[in-house]
Amino acid sequence: MAGGYRADDDYKYLFKVVLIGDSGVGKSNLFSRFTRNEFSLNPKSTIGIDLASRKLRVHGQLVKAQIWDTAGQERYRDMTSAFYRGAVGALLVYDVTRHVTFENVERLLKELRDHTHQDIVIMLVGNKVDLRHLRSVSTEDAKAFAEKEGTYFMEISTLESLNVENAFTELLTQIYCFYGGCKGLC
């Protein structure tokens, strides 16, 4: 490699993003859909942390998103808080068909804010919108919560790959604009 250049060094910014939410909300499918464009009807529970990265172009700059998929089970809660360190973005995921996962968002948001920098960019993400007939969390309630808490909001379907790319692109754009200084482009 001439001049020490490696293909992996061609990005300008590296942003750590964590996925958090209750077990079974679809964090692992969100992770695999975004990083590998894969979906599993029977995903295995995450044990601890999964890590992958993907590069995207944001306002003409190549940024690398380092995505951390955290375990949602309560028994891993103490371990995952250490992995929040250094995160500049978070997708806080709930299942639109299981109201209890939305009820737990407030506690998870507090935990996230307790273990990260105050300027972390957060997006509330309602997953499984393809299951329209089973919906138990309204879009309006989730939007109102996100607005009250100062987070971004989007609904997605990892099964249909609906808004998965958009959620990450929007989050990374906001992170870039805050940390990368996009000079009024955002």
N, C-alpha and C positions, 0 to 999 in steps of 0.2 A: 504494500500500500504506500504509494508515493506521498511524501510529506506528512505521514502519520494520520491521514484522513481515513475515517471509517464510515461506512454507510450509516451506522447507527448514530453518528455525531452530526448529522445534517439538520437537526432541529435547533431552534433558537431558545425555546423555553420548555421546561419540564414541570408539569403540574401533577401533584399527587391528589387523586380523587378517591374518596371512600364511598362504598355503597353500604347503607345501613337500613335496617328494618327488621321486623319480626321474621321468624322462621316461616318459610312457605309463601312469602309474598312475591317471590320471583327474582330475587337479587342475582342468583347464579345464572338464570336464563338471560337476564339483562346484561350481565357481565359477558357471557359467552356469545350473545347475539351481537353485541357491540364489538368485541375484540376478535371474534372468529366467524361471525355470521352463522352461528349454530344455535339450535334450540332442542331441548330434550323434554319429551312428555313426562318422563320420570327422572327428574334430576336428583342426584344424591345430595344430602345435606352437607353444607360446607363445614369442615372441621377446621376451626381456626381462621385462616386467611388464604385466599387465592389471589394471585397477583399476575397481571398481564399489562401490556402497554399497546398503544396504538397512536400513530401520528395523524394529525389533521392540519389542514391549512385554515388559519383564522386571520382575517384581515391581511392576507398575503404572507403571513409568517407561518412557518411550519412549527407546530407545537407537538410535544409528546405528552400524552396523557398516560400516567401510570395509575392503573385502576386497581384498587384493593377491594375485594369482595369479602366482607366480614360475615362470620357465622351469626345467625340470628337467634340461636338457642340461648336461653338465659345462662346456662352453665359456662358459656364462653364470654359472657359480658365483661368480666374483669380483665381477661386477656386482651380483648379487642380494644379497650380504651387506650392502651399503650400505642396501638397502631394508628390512632388518630393524629398523633404527633406529626407535624409537618404537612398535614393535609391543607390544601387551599380551596378544595371544593368537595361537596358531598351531595349525593343523591339519596334522599330519605324516602324509602319506598314503602308503600302500603298496598294492600290488595283491596280493590274496590268492591269485591264480593264478600269480604270479611270485615265487618265494622270494627271489631275488636282491634284489628291491626291499625286502623285509623285512630282509634282511641289511644293507642300506645305511642303514636307519633309525638305527642307532647313530651312524654318522658324521654324518648330517644333524642329529641331535639335538645332538651336540657342537657342530657349526657354529652351529646356532640359538642355543644357550646362550652360545657365545662372542661372539655379535654382538647379544644382546638383554639387557634387564634381568633380573636373577636371579629376579624375581617373575612372569615371563611365564607365562600359563596355557596349557598345551599339552595337546592331545588327539591321541592316536595313532588313526588312522583306516584301517581295512582296507576297501578298495573292491573292487567287483565280486563281491560275495557271491552275485549271481544266477548266476554261473558255477560252481555247486556241484560239478559233475563234474570241474572243472579245478583245484579248490582245492589249494594246496600249502603254505599257512600255516594252522596250526590256530588256532582262537579261543583255546584254552588257552595256547599259546605267546605269542601277542600280548598277552593279558591279563597273563601273568606278566611280560613285558618292561615293559609299561606300569606295573604295580605296582612293579617294581624301580626304575624311573626316576622314579616320582612323577608320572606323567601320567594324564590321563583316557583312556578307551578306548571306541571304538564301531566297529561294522562297518556298512557302508552299501552301497547299490547306487544309483549315479547313474542307471543305465538305468531301474530300477523306481521311482526316487525314494524308496527305502527308507532311513529314518533320516537323510536329508540335513538336513531341517528340525530334527530332534532333535539332531543333532551340533552345528549352529550355535547352537541355543537353549541347549543345555547349556553349551557353551563361553562364550557371552555371559553366561549366568547366573552362572557361576563368576567371570568377569571383573568383572561388576557387583558381586558379593558381595565381591570382594577390593578393587577400586578405588572402587566407588561406595558401599560401606558399607550393606548392606541390613539392618542392625540385627537380626541373628540370624535372618533369614528363610531362609537357605540351610543 
